Amino acid sequence: MQQVDAQTVTRYEFDVPRGPRDEVVREIARIGGSIVSLSHPDAPGLSEATGRIKGNFTLAEALEKALAGSEWYVAAAGNDQVRIARTGENSSDIIVTAFRGKLRKEDSSLLTRSDTPLKQTPGTVVSVSQAVLASQNVTSLEEALRNLPGISFTPGPPFLLSSRAGVTNGTSFTNGLRNASRAGPSPVVDAAAIEVLKGPSSVLSGTAVAGGLLNIVPKLATGVSPDEISIGGGTYGYVRGSADVGGAISEEDRLYWRFVGLSEFARQKNQGGDEPSTKSGTFLLGYRNDGWKIDSITQYYNTRSPFSRRYVNDTSQDRIIDVDDYFSRDTYYQNESIAQQLQLERNLVAGNNFELRMRARGRYQRANESFTNINCLFGCIGDVPVLVTAYRGKSDQYSGSADFYAKLVTGRLEQQLIVAFDYAGAKGTNFDVSDFGFGLPAPSPLAIPTASTPGVLLSQSRRRDYGVVVQDQINWGRFHALLSLRQTWFHERLTNDDPLLVPVETNVSKLLPTGGVVFDATKWASIYYSYQKGITPPQQFARQANGDLLPPAITTGHEVGAKFELFNSRMSITANYFRSTTSNQPLPNPANPLIFIPVEGRQVDGFELAQVGRITPTLFLQSGFVYTRPKTEVSRIGQPKYVANAWLLKTVGLGDKRSLDLGFGANYQSKAGILFDDFITGARSYPRVAVDYLRFDAAIGITSGPLKLNLTVDNIFDRLNLYNPSVADSLARAPGRDVRLVLTLALPGAR
C-alpha cells in the first residue's frame, strides 16, 4: 500500500447514504469541494453497494471508508488531489481533484511544523492559492500579496513585506527553507500557494522576521497536472507565454514529472522605466512508492524590474510632488537565480495508535542581483544632493532541515512530537560604486560595477543560522495545544576592503518559546490564544552612524481570536486581537538612507478580520480588514492605520462545458506615516503621506471546453497610488491602470 501524504488534513461533516460505490465516491468528493475523474468508468465493482458514510473525516479518510472491502485503496493524498489505485494495477483508476484547483488553502505547517487544519492552528496564517492568482492573471509576488489582509509590499532591493508594523527585509522561504537574499521576489507561476504567518514566530525560521513569515508553497509532480499552455498580451506592449505540463515517467514505479515555465516582456513598466521582463522555468520530479515520498524541484528565473516614478511628500502643503526631473528610465534592478530543492519523507512505523516518520529537506540557491539608481537625499526639491548608485551582488544559500515526527494516540489523547534540526548558511560578495551630484538636471545612471571598476567598494559576508526544536502538539477532544522550544544560533561576519572599516562579527544565541491553545467551542467555531517570540539579527546594510551594526531586534507577540468554518466548511473566517512589542527596531534615518537608528519599546496592537471561501458553490470571496493602533510615535512609520482588501469571483454555468467567471476586487490602505527631520530646526515629526492607497480591479473569464479567455483590468480608475514608504525622501508610485488578456488551452488528456 502506498503512503498517504499528510497534506489533506481538513475535516468535513459527511452523511452519505448507502449506495453504489461510484455514486458514494462522487458525493464524498462533492462535499470536499472536488470532482471525480474515472479512467475506467465501466470497471467491475464500481456499482457495488457500500455502507453509509457518516462522521467528521478528512476527504482521504471518507474515501478509505467508502473503498473498504474492495480492490481499491487511497494511494496518495495531497496537492489538491486524492489518487485511488486498484490492487494489482499499475495506474490509478479514480482521480479526485479540486475543481479548477482549490480556491483556498485549508491547512498549513508554518506555525506547527506539521500539516494542521487552520481551524486548529493557534495563530493567523493567511494565504492565496494559484487558482485565485490565475483568475487575476497574476505572475508576480507583488500582485499576489494584494490578496492577503494587512500585508504591504514595497519593491526592492530588498523588497519589503510589512505587517503589524514590522518588515521582512527581503527574507522569504520556499516550503519552509530560507531563500537567498539576493534572489529578489520570485515569479509565482510555479507556486501552488503563497502564505504568510502573522507575528514573530521563530519555530520554523530561527531568526524570524518581524513583519510576517512569507512562505512559497511549490507545485509538485504527483501524476496529475493541468497540462495547459497560455499566451497573452496587454497594455504597455506586454506579451506573455506560459506552460504547465506533466506526466508519468513510470506509472508502475509511481515516478512523475512536471514542467512549469513563463516568459513575459513589456515595452515599459506602468509608471516606471523600460523593458521589464521575466524568464522562468521549473522542472519537478515526484516519487510515491513503498512508503517514500520524494520531490525534486529545479528552478531558474531572471527578472528585470525598472524603478517606479518617484515622489516626495510636501508636508507644508500636505501634497505629493512628482520629482520627474530626478527620474531616469534607465534605472532598474535585476535578479537571476538557480535553485535545487530536494524533499524526502519516509514512514518508518505506520499503525493505528503510533506513527513514526522521518523527514528531510535541502535547498541550494545561487543568486545574482544588480541595480542602478538615482535618488535625491533632502526632499528632491531645488538644489539638493543627489546620490547615484550602482551595485552588483551574488550569494550562495544553503538551507536544510531534518526531523523525526511521531504521532501517539492514547484513548482520546493524541500527541504529535517533533524533534528537528535546521540550518541555513549563506555567503555573499557585493560590489558597490556611488557618486554625488547637486541640483538639476539629475546625473546619468552609473554602469553596473565589476571588481575592476574605479572606486568600487568590495564587501563580503558569511552567515550561519541554525537551531534545534522540540515540540509537542496535543489534541484532546476539543482542546488543541502547541508547546515549542527552539534554541537558535546566528553568526555573521562582514568584511570590507575600505581600510577605515574593520571586519564586523555578530553572534546571537537565544532560546525562543512558542505556544498556543485552541478550544473547539462547536463543530464550526473555535477560540484560541498564542504567544510568539522572535529575534531578528542586524542586517548588513543596517548600520549606525559610527559604522557598527545594530543590536538584534527582539519581538514578542500575543494574539487572541476566534475561527469559524461555515457553509459546511466551504468558508473560513478568522477574527483576532494582536499585540506586538519590539525593542531595538531598526529605523531608517531620512537624512541618510544608509544610516539606521535603533528604536526602543516599539509597540502596536490591533484587530484583524480575514475571510476566504465560497459563500455559495459558485460564489467565492477572499477579503480582510486590519486595524493597527500604535502605542509609540515611531510605530506610525510605514504602517497604515487601516488596510482592507477583497476579491469576489462568481461562476455562471452556461451549459455544454461552458462557463463565465466574473471577478471584482478592491484594495485600500490609509495614509501611512513617515519620519521627517527638519535639518534646519532639528525638529522631528511624523507626518502622513498625503494620499491614501485605493484601487479597484475586475476580471471576466469565458471557458468553452478546453479553452479559457481571461481579461483583467487592474486599477480601473488609474488612480495615483504609492507603495508603502520605507524612507521619507523616496516615495515610489505603484502601477496605474493595466489591461491583460490571456488565452489558456487545456491539452488533450489533462486531468
Helices and strands as residue ranges (DSSP letters): E 11-16, E 19-20, H 21-31, E 34-38, E 49-50, E 53-58, H 59-67, E 72-78, E 81-86, E 92-98, E 107-108, E 116-117, G 118-120, E 125-129, H 130-135, H 141-144, G 145-147, E 152-154, E 160-163, E 166-167, E 173-174, E 177-178, E 191-197, E 213-218, E 228-234, G 235-237, E 238-250, E 255-265, E 277-289, E 292-306, E 310-314, E 319-322, G 324-326, E 332-350, E 354-376, E 385-410, E 413-438, E 457-476, E 479-496, E 504-520, E 525-536, E 553-566, E 571-583, E 585-589, E 592-599, E 602-616, E 619-630, G 633-636, E 642-655, E 658-669, E 676-677, E 684-685, E 693-704, E 707-714, E 731-732, E 738-746
